[in-house]
Amino acid sequence: MKLNISGKQMTVRESLKELTRKKLLKYDRFFGDSAEAYVNYSVKHGEQTVELTINSSGTLFRAEESDTTFQNALDRAMDALERQIRKNKTRLEKRMRPTAFDSLPEAFDSLPHEAEAEEEPELYIRTKTYPFKPMSVEEAILQMNLLGHYFFIFVNAETNQTCVVYQRKEGGYGLIRPE
């Protein structure tokens, strides 16, 4: 796995980089050598924050956690990624390395969602760009769940149209497509 470690408005110590490399070796059993991991360290609202993103064959896994130390925040982010992988195990088996789940127990219990503290809304607009690739509706739902978003914009592989999948409040998913 290729590893990119950076700090937002800070310099990441070499000892923290080494700790990050050591801990992320654990994910080699899930992802092949072509996977890329991006670890971004920052200090937000007085807490140390780790943003961990892994790109494996066009599938993004993302977790962002804050704690009193970077080590604790990294541990929490890795736990969150592992929960994502466990929750979506059957869907991911088709896309990841064939032996990725061999060392894990067969039955995974879904962990309950932790309530997140509400913060004041930020007064700026965040712009994101990502490569668009055609995908199926099921693949778009999986990608949305892995990113932890409530909606996901994608190009439908069958119709070649830009569509949106979203989580419905009463459960399930919705699909918005153009006429």
N, CA, C and O of each residue as an XYZ file, in Angstrom:
716
protein
N       0.849     -1.168      0.000
C       0.000      0.000      0.000
C       0.898      1.235      0.000
O       1.864      1.325      0.757
N       0.556      2.171     -0.860
C       1.291      3.438     -0.903
C       0.720      4.343      0.183
O      -0.494      4.406      0.373
N       1.589      5.031      0.882
C       1.169      5.828      2.033
C       1.597      7.278      1.853
O       2.770      7.558      1.606
N       0.645      8.198      1.979
C       0.904      9.631      1.907
C       0.490     10.254      3.231
O      -0.692     10.253      3.575
N       1.449     10.782      3.974
C       1.186     11.375      5.274
C       1.471     12.860      5.185
O       2.537     13.270      4.725
N       0.511     13.669      5.626
C       0.699     15.121      5.588
C       0.067     15.760      6.810
O      -0.728     15.143      7.518
N       0.435     16.999      7.039
C      -0.129     17.769      8.133
C      -0.725     19.052      7.607
O      -0.163     19.690      6.716
N      -1.848     19.427      8.149
C      -2.519     20.654      7.736
C      -2.066     21.759      8.678
O      -2.407     21.761      9.861
N      -1.300     22.691      8.146
C      -0.746     23.814      8.900
C       0.115     23.320     10.060
O       0.122     23.919     11.135
N       0.838     22.224      9.834
C       1.743     21.671     10.838
C       2.721     20.729     10.148
O       2.501     20.306      9.013
N       3.794     20.411     10.843
C       4.764     19.438     10.360
C       4.581     18.153     11.162
O       4.555     18.178     12.392
N       4.456     17.055     10.470
C       4.254     15.765     11.128
C       5.615     15.212     11.548
O       6.520     15.083     10.722
N       5.755     14.888     12.829
C       7.009     14.340     13.354
C       7.307     12.993     12.713
O       6.393     12.259     12.337
N       8.579     12.675     12.591
C       9.001     11.402     11.998
C       8.500     10.218     12.829
O       8.151      9.178     12.270
N       8.461     10.363     14.150
C       7.984      9.274     15.007
C       6.501      8.991     14.748
O       6.075      7.837     14.791
N       5.718     10.035     14.481
C       4.296      9.857     14.175
C       4.122      9.211     12.800
O       3.233      8.382     12.607
N       4.970      9.594     11.851
C       4.923      8.969     10.528
C       5.224      7.480     10.630
O       4.551      6.664     10.000
N       6.236      7.123     11.424
C       6.604      5.715     11.582
C       5.489      4.926     12.267
O       5.190      3.799     11.873
N       4.875      5.520     13.295
C       3.752      4.876     13.983
C       2.597      4.642     13.012
O       1.964      3.587     13.038
N       2.327      5.624     12.159
C       1.256      5.512     11.168
C       1.549      4.388     10.188
O       0.670      3.578      9.894
N       2.785      4.328      9.675
C       3.169      3.252      8.753
C       2.965      1.880      9.407
O       2.418      0.957      8.803
N       3.417      1.778     10.645
C       3.341      0.507     11.363
C       1.892      0.062     11.552
O       1.566     -1.108     11.351
N       1.019      1.004     11.942
C      -0.380      0.663     12.193
C      -1.136      0.339     10.904
O      -2.009     -0.528     10.903
N      -0.810      1.027      9.810
C      -1.530      0.799      8.555
C      -1.095     -0.477      7.841
O      -1.747     -0.896      6.884
N      -0.010     -1.099      8.287
C       0.373     -2.397      7.727
C      -0.727     -3.427      7.930
O      -0.842     -4.387      7.167
N      -1.532     -3.222      8.962
C      -2.647     -4.109      9.281
C      -3.624     -4.224      8.105
O      -4.260     -5.263      7.931
N      -3.745     -3.170      7.305
C      -4.704     -3.159      6.210
C      -4.177     -3.812      4.937
O      -4.911     -3.921      3.955
N      -2.923     -4.247      4.938
C      -2.399     -4.936      3.761
C      -3.156     -6.223      3.477
O      -3.192     -6.672      2.331
N      -3.769     -6.834      4.508
C      -4.521     -8.071      4.283
C      -5.810     -7.813      3.501
O      -6.346     -8.732      2.881
N      -6.317     -6.571      3.522
C      -7.534     -6.232      2.795
C      -7.253     -5.706      1.394
O      -7.970     -6.023      0.444
N      -6.201     -4.899      1.277
C      -5.942     -4.184      0.032
C      -4.646     -4.670     -0.598
O      -3.726     -5.085      0.108
N      -4.571     -4.622     -1.899
C      -3.347     -5.000     -2.594
C      -2.325     -3.872     -2.564
O      -2.516     -2.851     -1.904
N      -1.245     -4.083     -3.290
C      -0.176     -3.082     -3.331
C      -0.585     -1.818     -4.080
O       0.053     -0.776     -3.928
N      -1.633     -1.898     -4.880
C      -2.052     -0.738     -5.660
C      -2.871      0.265     -4.844
O      -3.135      1.369     -5.320
N      -3.274     -0.098     -3.635
C      -4.072      0.799     -2.793
C      -3.221      1.979     -2.331
O      -2.011      1.860     -2.140
N      -3.887      3.121     -2.158
C      -3.214      4.324     -1.673
C      -3.910      4.813     -0.416
O      -5.136      4.920     -0.374
N      -3.121      5.109      0.605
C      -3.660      5.626      1.856
C      -3.191      7.062      2.033
O      -2.013      7.370      1.853
N      -4.126      7.932      2.385
C      -3.829      9.337      2.648
C      -4.174      9.611      4.110
O      -5.315      9.428      4.533
N      -3.184     10.047      4.866
C      -3.387     10.353      6.271
C      -3.062     11.827      6.456
O      -1.949     12.273      6.176
N      -4.050     12.575      6.934
C      -3.878     14.008      7.125
C      -4.059     14.329      8.605
O      -5.112     14.059      9.182
N      -3.038     14.898      9.208
C      -3.088     15.291     10.620
C      -3.347     16.787     10.710
O      -2.816     17.569      9.920
N      -4.175     17.182     11.690
C      -4.442     18.601     11.919
C      -4.940     18.795     13.342
O      -5.260     17.835     14.044
N      -4.996     20.040     13.747
C      -5.559     20.388     15.052
C      -6.787     21.235     14.784
O      -6.699     22.315     14.199
N      -7.955     20.726     15.225
C      -9.226     21.421     15.023
C      -9.903     21.598     16.368
O     -10.037     20.639     17.129
N     -10.320     22.789     16.659
C     -11.063     23.085     17.882
C     -10.333     22.569     19.123
O     -10.964     22.082     20.061
N      -9.010     22.677     19.123
C      -8.225     22.263     20.281
C      -8.004     20.768     20.391
O      -7.349     20.318     21.331
N      -8.533     19.978     19.456
C      -8.333     18.535     19.474
C      -7.473     18.135     18.293
O      -7.473     18.799     17.257
N      -6.745     17.053     18.455
C      -5.899     16.546     17.394
C      -6.730     15.610     16.522
O      -7.356     14.671     17.012
N      -6.721     15.887     15.222
C      -7.608     15.210     14.280
C      -6.809     14.435     13.244
O      -5.788     14.903     12.741
N      -7.299     13.236     12.937
C      -6.711     12.398     11.899
C      -7.788     12.127     10.860
O      -8.884     11.673     11.191
N      -7.473     12.406      9.610
C      -8.356     12.076      8.497
C      -7.657     10.992      7.698
O      -6.572     11.212      7.159
N      -8.278      9.821      7.621
C      -7.685      8.656      6.981
C      -8.549      8.265      5.792
O      -9.737      7.985      5.951
N      -7.955      8.245      4.597
C      -8.661      7.872      3.379
C      -7.847      6.811      2.653
O      -6.647      6.981      2.439
N      -8.496      5.725      2.279
C      -7.825      4.668      1.518
C      -8.570      4.509      0.197
O      -9.787      4.328      0.171
N      -7.817      4.580     -0.896
C      -8.370      4.406     -2.237
C      -7.878      3.062     -2.754
O      -6.683      2.869     -2.978
N      -8.809      2.141     -2.940
C      -8.465      0.816     -3.445
C      -9.327      0.520     -4.656
O     -10.533      0.311     -4.527
N      -8.731      0.500     -5.808
C      -9.429      0.190     -7.071
C     -10.642      1.082     -7.279
O     -11.681      0.613     -7.744
N     -10.526      2.351     -6.945
C     -11.618      3.292     -7.150
C     -12.639      3.329     -6.032
O     -13.571      4.131     -6.090
N     -12.498      2.492     -5.014
C     -13.397      2.504     -3.869
C     -12.715      3.260     -2.740
O     -11.580      2.956     -2.374
N     -13.415      4.245     -2.192
C     -12.845      5.067     -1.137
C     -13.356      4.629      0.226
O     -14.553      4.406      0.410
N     -12.451      4.508      1.170
C     -12.767      4.240      2.568
C     -12.274      5.455      3.329
O     -11.120      5.852      3.166
N     -13.120      6.057      4.159
C     -12.734      7.301      4.811
C     -13.216      7.331      6.248
O     -14.324      6.893      6.559
N     -12.356      7.862      7.127
C     -12.724      8.072      8.522
C     -11.986      9.303      9.017
O     -10.830      9.537      8.664
N     -12.669     10.084      9.836
C     -12.064     11.265     10.445
C     -12.413     11.232     11.920
O     -13.586     11.181     12.290
N     -11.387     11.260     12.762
C     -11.586     11.170     14.205
C     -10.708     12.190     14.913
O      -9.626     12.539     14.440
N     -11.194     12.659     16.054
C     -10.451     13.606     16.882
C     -10.319     13.042     18.286
O     -11.190     12.315     18.763
N      -9.214     13.387     18.943
C      -8.974     12.950     20.314
C      -7.925     13.875     20.920
O      -7.503     14.851     20.299
N      -7.518     13.555     22.133
C      -6.525     14.395     22.819
C      -5.125     14.182     22.272
O      -4.278     15.068     22.379
N      -4.867     12.998     21.677
C      -3.564     12.728     21.065
C      -3.777     12.184     19.659
O      -4.822     11.614     19.345
N      -2.761     12.375     18.819
C      -2.846     11.849     17.458
C      -2.910     10.326     17.464
O      -3.598      9.739     16.629
N      -2.212      9.682     18.382
C      -2.217      8.224     18.445
C      -3.624      7.695     18.737
O      -4.076      6.747     18.094
N      -4.312      8.299     19.699
C      -5.685      7.875     20.014
C      -6.624      8.148     18.841
O      -7.481      7.323     18.523
N      -6.463      9.302     18.199
C      -7.305      9.646     17.053
C      -7.061      8.668     15.901
O      -8.005      8.264     15.223
N      -5.795      8.285     15.678
C      -5.477      7.317     14.630
C      -6.108      5.964     14.939
O      -6.662      5.322     14.047
N      -6.029      5.527     16.190
C      -6.650      4.262     16.590
C      -8.152      4.284     16.348
O      -8.717      3.312     15.848
N      -8.800      5.393     16.701
C     -10.245      5.508     16.512
C     -10.605      5.518     15.025
O     -11.598      4.910     14.625
N      -9.802      6.208     14.201
C     -10.059      6.251     12.758
C      -9.893      4.865     12.151
O     -10.675      4.473     11.284
N      -8.894      4.127     12.591
C      -8.689      2.775     12.074
C      -9.838      1.859     12.496
O     -10.277      1.014     11.715
N     -10.325      2.024     13.725
C     -11.484      1.250     14.174
C     -12.709      1.553     13.324
O     -13.471      0.651     12.976
N     -12.896      2.832     12.990
C     -14.037      3.233     12.164
C     -13.939      2.606     10.771
O     -14.941      2.138     10.230
N     -12.739      2.595     10.190
C     -12.561      1.967      8.877
C     -12.828      0.469      8.950
O     -13.443     -0.100      8.048
N     -12.378     -0.155      9.998
C     -12.611     -1.590     10.139
C     -14.101     -1.891     10.279
O     -14.582     -2.896      9.757
N     -14.839     -1.020     10.987
C     -16.293     -1.198     11.094
C     -16.942     -1.086      9.720
O     -17.858     -1.844      9.401
N     -16.465     -0.129      8.895
C     -17.009      0.017      7.542
C     -16.779     -1.253      6.740
O     -17.673     -1.730      6.042
N     -15.572     -1.795      6.845
C     -15.240     -2.997      6.093
C     -16.098     -4.166      6.574
O     -16.611     -4.934      5.759
N     -16.256     -4.307      7.893
C     -17.074     -5.392      8.436
C     -18.531     -5.246      8.031
O     -19.175     -6.226      7.658
N     -19.054     -4.025      8.103
C     -20.459     -3.779      7.791
C     -20.767     -4.121      6.334
O     -21.852     -4.613      6.024
N     -19.830     -3.865      5.460
C     -20.039     -4.075      4.029
C     -19.246     -5.263      3.509
O     -18.901     -5.312      2.328
N     -18.954     -6.223      4.383
C     -18.078     -7.338      4.052
C     -18.504     -8.085      2.791
O     -17.681     -8.303      1.902
N     -19.758     -8.475      2.697
C     -20.185     -9.302      1.562
C     -20.097     -8.539      0.247
O     -19.742     -9.117     -0.780
N     -20.415     -7.259      0.266
C     -20.330     -6.464     -0.960
C     -18.881     -6.233     -1.363
O     -18.549     -6.215     -2.548
N     -18.026     -6.056     -0.367
C     -16.635     -5.742     -0.643
C     -15.824     -6.952     -1.090
O     -14.816     -6.796     -1.779
N     -16.244     -8.140     -0.715
C     -15.482     -9.332     -1.074
C     -15.295     -9.448     -2.581
O     -14.286     -9.979     -3.045
N     -16.254     -8.959     -3.335
C     -16.170     -9.021     -4.788
C     -15.121     -8.064     -5.339
O     -14.610     -8.277     -6.438
N     -14.789     -7.000     -4.582
C     -13.926     -5.950     -5.105
C     -12.516     -5.975     -4.527
O     -11.600     -5.404     -5.119
N     -12.328     -6.627     -3.380
C     -11.036     -6.618     -2.723
C     -10.261     -7.888     -3.060
O     -10.719     -8.731     -3.832
N      -9.091     -8.003     -2.470
C      -8.274     -9.194     -2.691
C      -9.055    -10.438     -2.291
O      -9.788    -10.405     -1.303
N      -8.919    -11.523     -3.024
C      -9.692    -12.742     -2.726
C      -9.460    -13.279     -1.315
O     -10.381    -13.852     -0.733
N      -8.284    -13.119     -0.751
C      -7.984    -13.658      0.578
C      -8.098    -12.617      1.676
O      -7.636    -12.856      2.792
N      -8.693    -11.482      1.400
C      -8.721    -10.373      2.356
C      -9.441    -10.728      3.646
O      -9.050    -10.260      4.715
N     -10.484    -11.546      3.569
C     -11.309    -11.823      4.742
C     -11.067    -13.207      5.342
O     -11.786    -13.619      6.253
N     -10.076    -13.921      4.846
C      -9.828    -15.279      5.329
C      -9.470    -15.331      6.805
O      -9.863    -16.269      7.499
N      -8.731    -14.342      7.300
C      -8.273    -14.378      8.686
C      -9.286    -13.800      9.666
O      -9.033    -13.786     10.871
N     -10.423    -13.324      9.177
C     -11.421    -12.721     10.046
C     -12.510    -13.726     10.379
O     -12.755    -14.647      9.600
N     -13.179    -13.567     11.538
C     -14.287    -14.468     11.878
C     -15.398    -14.362     10.851
O     -15.567    -13.316     10.224
N     -16.164    -15.442     10.672
C     -17.228    -15.479      9.677
C     -18.346    -14.496      9.962
O     -18.789    -13.780      9.063
N     -18.809    -14.452     11.206
C     -19.966    -13.608     11.530
C     -19.485    -12.308     12.165
O     -18.753    -12.320     13.154
N     -19.900    -11.209     11.594
C     -19.600     -9.896     12.158
C     -20.885     -9.295     12.670
O     -21.907     -9.314     11.984
N     -20.836     -8.763     13.868
C     -21.993     -8.066     14.402
C     -21.885     -6.608     14.000
O     -20.815     -6.007     14.088
N     -22.993     -6.047     13.559
C     -22.999     -4.624     13.230
C     -22.891     -3.832     14.510
O     -23.628     -4.062     15.469
N     -21.972     -2.908     14.513
C     -21.797     -2.070     15.688
C     -22.790     -0.922     15.633
O     -23.030     -0.383     14.552
N     -23.381     -0.524     16.763
C     -24.339      0.571     16.740
C     -23.660      1.884     16.375
O     -22.494      2.115     16.696
N     -24.426      2.740     15.691
C     -23.913      4.060     15.344
C     -23.746      4.887     16.609
O     -24.633      4.915     17.462
N     -22.623      5.549     16.725
C     -22.409      6.416     17.878
C     -22.978      7.790     17.561
O     -22.823      8.301     16.451
N     -23.632      8.376     18.540
C     -24.192      9.708     18.343
C     -23.056     10.719     18.281
O     -22.154     10.713     19.119
N     -23.113     11.579     17.285
C     -22.083     12.595     17.136
C     -22.585     13.909     17.707
O     -23.751     14.272     17.552
N     -21.688     14.605     18.364
C     -22.049     15.894     18.945
C     -22.262     16.901     17.822
O     -21.472     16.975     16.880
N     -23.337     17.675     17.933
C     -23.610     18.691     16.927
C     -22.735     19.902     17.168
O     -22.564     20.344     18.304
N     -22.187     20.432     16.094
C     -21.354     21.615     16.181
C     -22.021     22.744     15.413
O     -22.945     22.526     14.629
N     -21.538     23.946     15.651
C     -22.023     25.094     14.907
C     -21.655     24.903     13.434
O     -20.548     24.451     13.141
N     -22.551     25.234     12.503
C     -22.210     25.097     11.089
C     -21.107     26.087     10.699
O     -21.091     27.235     11.141
N     -20.202     25.611      9.872
C     -19.117     26.457      9.408
C     -19.652     27.393      8.322
O     -20.581     27.040      7.595
N     -19.071     28.570      8.217
C     -19.571     29.576      7.294
C     -18.754     29.658      6.012
O     -18.579     30.744      5.460
N     -18.263     28.551      5.545
C     -17.573     28.524      4.274
C     -18.052     27.323      3.473
O     -18.612     26.373      4.020
N     -17.826     27.384      2.197
C     -18.242     26.299      1.317
C     -17.017     25.471      0.998
O     -15.991     26.004      0.575
N     -17.121     24.176      1.200
C     -16.017     23.270      0.912
C     -16.246     22.669     -0.463
O     -17.320     22.138     -0.742
N     -15.258     22.750     -1.305
C     -15.356     22.223     -2.653
C     -14.556     20.937     -2.735
O     -13.402     20.882     -2.311
N     -15.174     19.911     -3.279
C     -14.490     18.630     -3.457
C     -14.542     18.243     -4.919
O     -15.519     18.519     -5.616
N     -13.488     17.605     -5.372
C     -13.477     17.024     -6.704
C     -13.020     15.576     -6.575
O     -12.196     15.248     -5.721
N     -13.548     14.740     -7.408
C     -13.124     13.348     -7.434
C     -13.381     12.811     -8.829
O     -14.237     13.321     -9.551
N     -12.640     11.782     -9.207
C     -12.819     11.236    -10.556
C     -14.158     10.529    -10.689
O     -14.535      9.717     -9.845
N     -14.864     10.850    -11.756
C     -16.139     10.205    -12.059
C     -15.856      8.956    -12.858
O     -15.149      9.009    -13.864
N     -16.387      7.852    -12.431
C     -16.299      6.637    -13.226
C     -17.677      6.013    -13.255
O     -18.375      6.035    -12.241
N     -18.090      5.462    -14.374
C     -19.394      4.809    -14.430
C     -19.461      3.652    -13.435
O     -18.506      2.889    -13.290
N     -20.604      3.529    -12.750
C     -20.793      2.444    -11.785
C     -22.267      2.088    -11.695
O     -23.136      2.832    -12.150
N     -22.523      0.943    -11.104
C     -23.902      0.502    -10.921
C     -24.504      1.209     -9.706
O     -23.784      1.819     -8.915
N     -25.821      1.123     -9.564
C     -26.502      1.729     -8.422
C     -26.016      1.086     -7.123
O     -25.793      1.782     -6.133
N     -25.851     -0.233     -7.123
C     -25.388     -0.939     -5.930
C     -23.995     -0.479     -5.529
O     -23.709     -0.298     -4.346
N     -23.130     -0.291     -6.523
C     -21.769      0.176     -6.256
C     -21.789      1.604     -5.700
O     -20.992      1.933     -4.822
N     -22.683      2.449     -6.198
C     -22.803      3.818     -5.707
C     -23.294      3.832     -4.256
O     -22.815      4.632     -3.452
N     -24.238      2.961     -3.918
C     -24.723      2.868     -2.531
C     -23.595      2.408     -1.612
O     -23.431      2.935     -0.512
N     -22.828      1.436     -2.062
C     -21.685      0.972     -1.274
C     -20.692      2.104     -1.060
O     -20.213      2.306      0.056
N     -20.381      2.840     -2.114
C     -19.424      3.949     -2.007
C     -19.952      5.021     -1.055
O     -19.184      5.560     -0.258
N     -21.236      5.339     -1.119
C     -21.846      6.319     -0.226
C     -21.718      5.867      1.227
O     -21.363      6.664      2.096
N     -22.003      4.600      1.494
C     -21.894      4.078      2.854
C     -20.466      4.107      3.351
O     -20.222      4.440      4.511
N     -19.515      3.765      2.492
C     -18.110      3.760      2.897
C     -17.610      5.161      3.213
O     -16.764      5.334      4.089
N     -18.122      6.152      2.512
C     -17.714      7.536      2.771
C     -18.460      8.139      3.955
O     -18.042      9.164      4.494
N     -19.569      7.508      4.366
C     -20.342      8.032      5.480
C     -21.193      9.228      5.095
O     -21.517     10.061      5.942
N     -21.555      9.317      3.824
C     -22.375     10.430      3.352
C     -23.837     10.000      3.272
O     -24.153      8.813      3.348
N     -24.722     10.983      3.117
C     -26.147     10.705      2.998
C     -26.603     10.675      1.550
O     -27.721     10.250      1.259
N     -25.747     11.124      0.639
C     -26.053     11.051     -0.782
C     -24.754     10.876     -1.551
O     -23.670     11.140     -1.032
N     -24.879     10.426     -2.799
C     -23.696     10.204     -3.622
C     -24.082     10.423     -5.076
O     -25.077      9.873     -5.548
N     -23.302     11.221     -5.782
C     -23.532     11.510     -7.198
C     -22.619     10.601     -8.015
O     -21.436     10.462     -7.705
N     -23.171      9.982     -9.059
C     -22.387      9.052     -9.865
C     -22.933      9.006    -11.280
O     -24.036      9.481    -11.553
N     -22.144      8.426    -12.178
C     -22.585      8.193    -13.549
C     -23.032      6.738    -13.620
O     -22.251      5.822    -13.358
N     -24.311      6.535    -13.980
C     -24.878      5.198    -14.063
C     -24.256      4.465    -15.257
O     -24.316      4.949    -16.388
N     -23.661      3.296    -15.000
C     -22.986      2.533    -16.047
C     -23.959      2.031    -17.113
O     -23.575      1.875    -18.272
N     -25.213      1.777    -16.736
C     -26.189      1.247    -17.699
C     -26.735      2.330    -18.616
O     -26.890      2.107    -19.817
N     -27.034      3.519    -18.050
C     -27.680      4.573    -18.833
C     -26.737      5.696    -19.226
O     -27.086      6.532    -20.060
N     -25.534      5.729    -18.632
C     -24.546      6.782    -18.857
C     -25.083      8.161    -18.468
O     -24.656      9.171    -19.028
N     -26.021      8.209    -17.510
C     -26.571      9.460    -17.012
C     -26.048      9.728    -15.610
O     -25.712      8.802    -14.872
N     -25.982     11.007    -15.251
C     -25.591     11.383    -13.905
C     -26.791     11.200    -12.987
O     -27.864     11.745    -13.243
N     -26.608     10.429    -11.912
C     -27.682     10.106    -10.982
C     -27.228     10.371     -9.552
O     -26.046     10.601     -9.296
N     -28.179     10.337     -8.625
C     -27.899     10.531     -7.206
C     -28.577      9.418     -6.426
O     -29.761      9.149     -6.630
N     -27.833      8.765     -5.529
C     -28.439      7.853     -4.571
C     -28.403      8.547     -3.219
O     -27.491      9.327     -2.943
N     -29.397      8.265     -2.371
C     -29.460      8.916     -1.067
C     -30.107      7.976     -0.058
O     -30.819      7.038     -0.419
N     -29.838      8.257      1.232
C     -30.460      7.487      2.304
C     -31.774      8.152      2.668
O     -31.831      9.368      2.852
N     -32.828      7.359      2.773
C     -34.137      7.881      3.140
C     -34.262      7.885      4.656
O     -33.730      6.999      5.324
N     -34.958      8.872      5.203
C     -35.131      8.988      6.652
C     -35.836      7.782      7.242
O     -35.505      7.345      8.344
N     -36.808      7.241      6.515
C     -37.560      6.096      7.021
C     -36.866      4.772      6.728
O     -37.442      3.707      6.952
N     -35.640      4.830      6.231
C     -34.874      3.624      5.938
C     -34.836      3.341      4.456
O     -35.705      3.790      3.708
N     -33.862      2.620      4.039
C     -33.709      2.283      2.633
C     -32.975      3.388      1.880
O     -32.428      4.317      2.476
N     -32.979      3.262      0.566
C     -32.261      4.191     -0.293
C     -33.180      4.714     -1.377
O     -34.194      4.098     -1.707
N     -32.814      5.849     -1.921
C     -33.547      6.427     -3.032
C     -32.599      6.679     -4.190
O     -31.388      6.787     -3.997
N     -33.149      6.774     -5.396
C     -32.372      7.044     -6.590
C     -33.031      8.185     -7.336
O     -34.229      8.145     -7.616
N     -32.250      9.201     -7.657
C     -32.739     10.314     -8.464
C     -32.011     10.227     -9.801
O     -30.782     10.191     -9.861
N     -32.816     10.194    -10.887
C     -32.225     10.119    -12.225
C     -32.942     11.107    -13.125
O     -34.120     11.391    -12.909
N     -32.262     11.634    -14.123
C     -32.899     12.585    -15.041
C     -33.879     11.890    -15.984
O     -33.774     10.689    -16.235
N     -34.835     12.670    -16.502
C     -35.812     12.115    -17.459
C     -35.165     11.899    -18.811
O     -35.824     11.441    -19.745
